Amino acid sequence: MNFLLNDKRYPEEGYIPFLEVLQIISDEIDTSNIDTFIECGSGPLGDNAVYFSNFFNVITIEINKTFHERYCNREGVNHTIEWVLGDGREGLKKVLTEKPDERFVILLDDHDGYTSFIREEMEMIRDLSNRNDHIIIVDDMKFAGRGSYPAVEVLEILAKKINPSYNVKNTKIGNDIFVIYPNKESK
């Protein structure tokens, strides 16, 4: 599947980083049984939800009320968007608890400065999901080891606790976006 919505690539103006991440690994993954993209941290614009709605249903969770109100009425392109005002950790926990057998693309991007919830969210994925083949995108790993951002080695350990066969890759896009994914044959 082609995940690029335009011909722009990092660091060109107008590139779409998280879709480019999926494009980079597109030959190594199977997304045919993924219906939903979960975004922890919609950010100030809410654009990722709209971009991903070209390919998946979207559940996006943002704690900042001003940000949320700015875009919560935007509609999806080919699929639905559910805009949730709240803590990304609680939203992720709720979705994984309600749909433990569903496979997702999950973006972990809810943070405040050097306060990150990556460790806690990775543990939730491990403990609450009956699946070990989600595709997990982790943004802003340039801050690895600072504040509560896990060191890269810790992120790798957390990933391997979910699935010992997971690939953990620094795409070198943006602020060191990492992607965690199973090989097609290790599902």
Secondary structure as UniProt FT lines:
FT   TURN            10..11
FT   TURN            13..14
FT   HELIX           17..24
FT   TURN            25..28
FT   TURN            32..33
FT   STRAND          36..40
FT   TURN            43..45
FT   HELIX           47..52
FT   TURN            53..55
FT   STRAND          57..62
FT   HELIX           65..71
FT   TURN            72..73
FT   STRAND          81..85
FT   HELIX           88..98
FT   TURN            100..101
FT   STRAND          104..108
FT   STRAND          111..112
FT   TURN            113..114
FT   STRAND          115..116
FT   HELIX           118..128
FT   STRAND          135..138
FT   HELIX           141..143
FT   TURN            144..145
FT   TURN            147..148
FT   HELIX           152..162
FT   TURN            164..165
FT   STRAND          167..170
FT   TURN            174..176
FT   STRAND          178..181
FT   HELIX           184..186
//
